[in-house]
């Protein structure tokens, strides 16, 4: 198992966390309970990255926020290939 493989899998997992966070945000989450705890943990993990794009991408008509989609696309097609290439170049 190479470093490039591990980096690739970790970033895939982070992309899934963002996706779960977005899907969970579509449903009402009451205070307390397991669902609320999961949402809070996902928010603390995903919001620092998504927040970068929220400052750049304006909210579209009808209050639709495309920043998580842009964040996922940047993660998948820019960040992930760059980090995997760096890991491969390191030879680990």
C-alpha positions in Angstrom: 0.0 0.0 0.0 1.6 3.2 -1.2 1.2 6.8 0.2 -0.5 7.8 -3.0 -3.2 5.1 -2.5 -3.7 6.2 1.1 -4.0 9.9 0.2 -6.5 9.0 -2.6 -8.6 6.9 -0.2 -8.6 9.6 2.5 -9.7 12.3 0.1 -12.4 10.0 -1.3 -13.6 9.5 2.3 -13.6 13.2 2.9 -15.7 13.7 -0.2 -18.2 11.2 1.1 -18.3 13.1 4.4 -19.1 16.3 2.6 -21.8 14.5 0.6 -23.4 13.1 3.8 -23.2 16.5 5.4 -25.0 18.2 2.5 -27.7 15.5 2.3 -28.2 15.7 6.1 -28.6 19.4 5.9 -31.8 18.9 3.7 -33.6 17.4 6.7 -34.8 19.0 9.9 -32.4 18.0 12.7 -33.8 18.6 16.2 -31.7 19.4 19.2 -30.3 16.5 21.0 -30.2 12.9 19.7 -27.9 10.9 17.6 -28.7 12.7 14.3 -27.9 16.0 15.8 -24.6 14.8 17.1 -23.7 13.3 13.7 -24.6 16.6 12.0 -22.5 18.6 14.4 -19.5 16.4 13.9 -19.9 16.5 10.1 -20.2 20.3 10.3 -17.0 20.6 12.3 -15.2 18.5 9.8 -16.6 19.8 6.5 -17.4 23.5 7.2 -13.8 24.7 7.3 -13.3 23.5 3.7 -16.8 24.4 2.4 -16.6 27.8 4.1 -13.7 28.8 1.8 -16.1 28.4 -1.2 -19.0 30.0 0.6 -17.0 33.2 0.7 -16.3 33.0 -3.0 -19.5 31.5 -4.6 -22.7 33.6 -4.2 -25.9 32.0 -3.2 -28.1 31.4 -6.3 -31.7 32.3 -6.8 -34.2 30.7 -4.4 -31.5 30.4 -1.8 -29.6 27.5 -3.4 -26.0 27.2 -2.1 -23.7 25.7 -4.7 -20.6 26.0 -2.6 -20.6 22.4 -1.4 -20.8 21.2 -5.1 -17.9 23.5 -6.1 -15.9 22.3 -3.0 -16.4 18.7 -4.1 -15.4 19.4 -7.7 -12.3 21.2 -6.6 -11.4 18.4 -4.1 -12.0 15.7 -6.7 -10.4 17.3 -9.8 -7.7 19.6 -8.5 -6.7 18.8 -4.9 -6.8 15.1 -5.1 -4.8 14.6 -8.3 -2.2 17.2 -7.1 -1.7 15.5 -3.7 -1.6 12.0 -5.3 1.0 13.2 -7.8 3.0 14.7 -5.0 2.8 11.4 -3.0 3.9 9.4 -6.1 6.8 11.8 -6.7 8.0 11.3 -3.1 8.4 7.6 -3.9 6.6 6.4 -0.8 
